[in-house]
């Protein structure tokens, strides 16, 4: 099984080129955002592809005609939708006359969720992972560099040991300590914080809040509208994902989807005015997209965002045995609401040695600051 000559590396033009069962056999119990349906739906909806700045080019490894390894790779013409925030790196490169784009990234588009990035079939040996990295490095050398986003801690360590440059960030996760009720969870917080959260929850009145799995596919367009209108108000743009993506995802991936919706009344005919789209796999819930129609945002309905995106989801996790809730990137307010900071990482190989020299020290200093911020003691 270790004979490298038996392995063949191929770069494809999309995950859709592969059979769902073959790709998902590599993902196994790993991140849902690496599953075939999610990645192929991004392709089919046109959220990634020519003209988007995200050109799919998955790197695959084959042994005797069987898929034994893969990495979801994209050639990027910008840094949007990555959540690693290397705009300053790109600006520094431009000032120095060094090409930064295109660049090769490995990860799930628009999704700052940690998970395996170099997928290897069960029973295969280390040669497959090495072949994947070699294929990615070769492809990255044709661009400004290779960037592996949100790998697992073990994978990050392995990649760093092979010359990659480590960059650290953090997110806030809610972790279930065997709570039986929301009040059990509140009991772990300081008295002032418990009182504040109870007050915030009670202030959301006149709305029906519904948390559920496997939502009706007809909710797809509604969720897109909530997502779009919120993006328009905050950024002036409609967001990365269009109505077609939400329609297809609700049709194809309902067994993974979880929604928390706020309705403008208690009747069955009430319409959703705010909500979150989450994803569940196993004992983890991932918060992905929040949205609210005009007149239903945080400014108009105080604490509605906290109720829908945080408290109702935590309540549901407790009732349904979910161990970890990852509500998404950023948000210092989550720490005060019982969420724990957890390190995330990315690994970088830059083609131009001048960039490597300039940024390696920056990443080391930044990593020390990140560790200090999440654990001041």
HELIX and SHEET records of a PDB file:
HELIX    1   1 UNK A    4  UNK A    6  5                                   3    
HELIX    2   2 UNK A   15  UNK A   17  5                                   3    
HELIX    3   3 UNK A   20  UNK A   27  1                                   8    
HELIX    4   4 UNK A   32  UNK A   34  5                                   3    
HELIX    5   5 UNK A   36  UNK A   44  1                                   9    
HELIX    6   6 UNK A   87  UNK A   95  1                                   9    
HELIX    7   7 UNK A  126  UNK A  141  1                                  16    
HELIX    8   8 UNK A  153  UNK A  161  1                                   9    
HELIX    9   9 UNK A  182  UNK A  186  1                                   5    
HELIX   10  10 UNK A  191  UNK A  203  1                                  13    
HELIX   11  11 UNK A  219  UNK A  235  1                                  17    
HELIX   12  12 UNK A  243  UNK A  252  1                                  10    
HELIX   13  13 UNK A  254  UNK A  256  5                                   3    
HELIX   14  14 UNK A  304  UNK A  306  1                                   3    
HELIX   15  15 UNK A  307  UNK A  311  3                                   5    
HELIX   16  16 UNK A  312  UNK A  319  1                                   8    
HELIX   17  17 UNK A  332  UNK A  337  5                                   6    
HELIX   18  18 UNK A  353  UNK A  374  1                                  22    
SHEET    1   A 4 UNK A   7  UNK A  11  0                                        
SHEET    2   A 4 UNK A  59  UNK A  63 -1                                        
SHEET    3   A 4 UNK A  66  UNK A  71 -1                                        
SHEET    4   A 4 UNK A 119  UNK A 120 -1                                        
SHEET    1   B11 UNK A  54  UNK A  56  0                                        
SHEET    2   B11 UNK A  73  UNK A  76 -1                                        
SHEET    3   B11 UNK A 103  UNK A 106 -1                                        
SHEET    4   B11 UNK A 145  UNK A 149  1                                        
SHEET    5   B11 UNK A 340  UNK A 350 -1                                        
SHEET    6   B11 UNK A 165  UNK A 175 -1                                        
SHEET    7   B11 UNK A 324  UNK A 326 -1                                        
SHEET    8   B11 UNK A 284  UNK A 292  1                                        
SHEET    9   B11 UNK A 272  UNK A 281 -1                                        
SHEET   10   B11 UNK A 257  UNK A 263 -1                                        
SHEET   11   B11 UNK A 208  UNK A 213 -1                                        
END                                                                             
